[in-house]
Amino acid sequence: MRLLVEDRIRNAIATGHFKPGQRLIERELCEQIGVGRTSVREALRQLEAEGLVVTIPHRGPEVSSISYEEARQLYEVRALLEGFAGRGFAERGTDAAIAELGRAVTGFRKAADGDDRAALVAAKTHFYAVLMEGAGNVFVKQSLTTLHNRITLLRVTSMTQDGRLKDSVAEIEEIYRAIAARDGDGAEAACRRHIVKAAEVALSVLARTAAGAGAQKSED
């Protein structure tokens, strides 16, 4: 039950239903999900450990916000690790794992053609899960999982910017082609390019948001 509640709240954050800084009120979550407070509290504790939720004194849990500098650093590390994962997959991944990656790419392409945000996030998350598993390094997988949990706060924002989704699909397909060709150098480069491009878009959005907030504060 706790895992179910975790997934429901995590997906709501990933799809933008719950936004950064928004309070997560236990009573409302219980009503929306149809579970008791114990399950909600346990789920919120786990999501806090993942960095998606933060508890504010005298206010309670709310969706975490991510600063420009935090995002920049996260994307830098993620590019390094995913490049390493792509190379490992290309050089050591099984044929079955490569076939599964191909299906994940197809699933993401189909989701990108629709207008269901939840399906889009789920398809991209599945692609990364297959990529990390195929790399065959448990420590890289653990590290990337932590980074992905934080990047979840920015993923929809990044993918839904004008033109970004089409580019993202092309970049994912490029990663797959390199891995399927057993091209370690190409896979590493493709993975890193994908993250660099995603970072450019996400950081641009964060910069505009920060500038807008600053202007509003000056007017106040």
N, C-alpha and C positions, 0 to 999 in steps of 0.2 A: 504494500500500500504506500509506504514511504517513497519507494522508487517511482511509483505512478504519479504521486503528487509532485515529486521533484521534476519529472519530465514535463508535466503540465505547466508548472511555473517557469521552468527553463525555456520551454518553447514559447511561452507568452512573452518572455523577455526578448528572445531571439527574433521574434516576428514584430516586435515593436508595440505589442499590446500593452505591456508594462514598460514605461519609459524611464531612462536614467533620472534618479532623484524622486521617483514616484513612491509614495508610501505603500507598503504591503501590509494591509490590515488583516489580521488573522480571521476575524469574524467574516469579513467579506470573502476571503479565500475559501473558507470552509463552505460558505453558501454556494460559491461559484463551482467548486470542484465536487462538493457533496461528500466531504469527509469530516472527521473530527479534528479538534484543535491539536491533539497530540501528533497526528500525522503531519499537519501543516507546520508545526514547530520543528519537528525533526527534519523535514524537507528544507525549511529555511536555514537551519543550522548547516546542512550540507552545502547549500548554495552559497552561504556566507564563506565557507571554507574554500569554495571554488572561486571566490572573488566576484560573484554576480550580485550578491546582496551584502549590504553593510548595515549594522545596527547602530543607530544614532541615539545617544543618551537622551532620555525624556521624550523621545519621538518614536523609537521602535525601528523595525527593519524597513529598508527601502532599497530600490534598485540602485546598484553602484553606478557612479559616473566615472568616466575615464578622461584624463587630461590629455592635452596634445602631446606633452613630453612622455607620459606613460605609454601612449599609443605608439609613438615613434620608436621607443625602446622595444616594445613588444614586437613590432613588425620587423625590426632589425634582427632580433634573436630568432623569430619565426622563419625568416628567409634563410638563415644559416641552417636551422634544423630541418626544414622541409627540403632544402637542397640536398642535404645529407641523406634524408629519407628517400628522395627520388633516386639518387645514385644507388643506394643500397637495394632498392626494389629492382632497378634495372639489372643490376649485377648478380643479385642472389634470389630474386623473387621466383616463385614457382609459376609454371604455365597456368595452373588453376587460379592463382592469385591475379595474374595478368588478365585472364578472362573475366574475373570478377571486377577488376578495375574498369574494363571495357564496358561492362553492364552498368557500372556506377556512372560512367561518363554519359552513356545513353540516357540514363534516368535523369541526370542533371540537365541535359539538353532538352528533354521533353518538359521538365518542370519550368525551364526558362521560357518555353513557348506559351505557358499558361499565365494566369494571374493570381495564383494561390501562393501567398508568401510563405505559409507554413510548409507547403510541399517543396518550395524552392530551397528553404533553409534545410529541410530534412534531406533533400537530395545532395546538397553541398556537404552537409555533415557526413553523410554516408560515403561520399567520395573520399573525404579526408580519413575516415575510419579505415577504409580499404587500403589507402596509401600508407598509413602508419603501420597497419598490420603486415602489409607486404614487405615493408622495409626490413622486418625481422630484428629490430632492436628495441627491447622492452623499455630501455631508459629514454630513448628518443621518443617513443610512444607516450610515456608518462609525462615528459616535459612538454610535448606538443599538445597533449590533452589539456594541461593546465593553461597554456597560452590560448588555445582555441576557446576555452571557457570564458576568458577575458575578452577575446576578440569578438565573441558572440554579440557583445554590446554594440559593435560597429558593423557587423557583417551585412545586415539588411540595408543600412544606410549607404554602405559602399556599393552594393550590387544594384541598388535601385536608382543610382545617378544616371543621367542621360548617357546612353551608349555603353555603360560599364558592363551590363549583363552580357551583351553580345561579345564584348572583348573577353569577358571571363570564360565564356563557353569555349572560345577559340583557344585560350591559354590552357584550359583544362585538357582539351583535345590534344594540344601540342605535348603536354606532359605524358599523356597516355601513349602517343605515338613513339616518343623517345624510350619509354619504358618497354613497350612491346618490341622495339627494335634492339633491346638490350644495350642501349647507348647510355652509359653512365654519365659521361660528360654532358650530353644533351639533356638528359633527365634532370640533372642537378641545375643546369642553366635555366631550363624551362620552369622548374619549381620556383627558383629565385626570382625570375622575371615576373611570374604571376603574383608573388607576394609584393614585390616592389610596386607594381602597377596598382594593386589593391591599396597599398599604403598611401600612394599619391592621392588617390581619390578620398580615402577616409580622412587623411590629415587635412586635406583641403576643406572638407566639410567641417571638421573640428575647428579649423582656423576661422572660418566664416561664422560659425556659431559663437565662438569666443569674442569675435569682433562685434557681433550683434549684441551680445550680452553687455559688453563694455560700453557700447554706445547707449544702450537703454539705461545703464547705471548712471552714466553721465547726465542724461536727461532728467533722471529722477533726482 
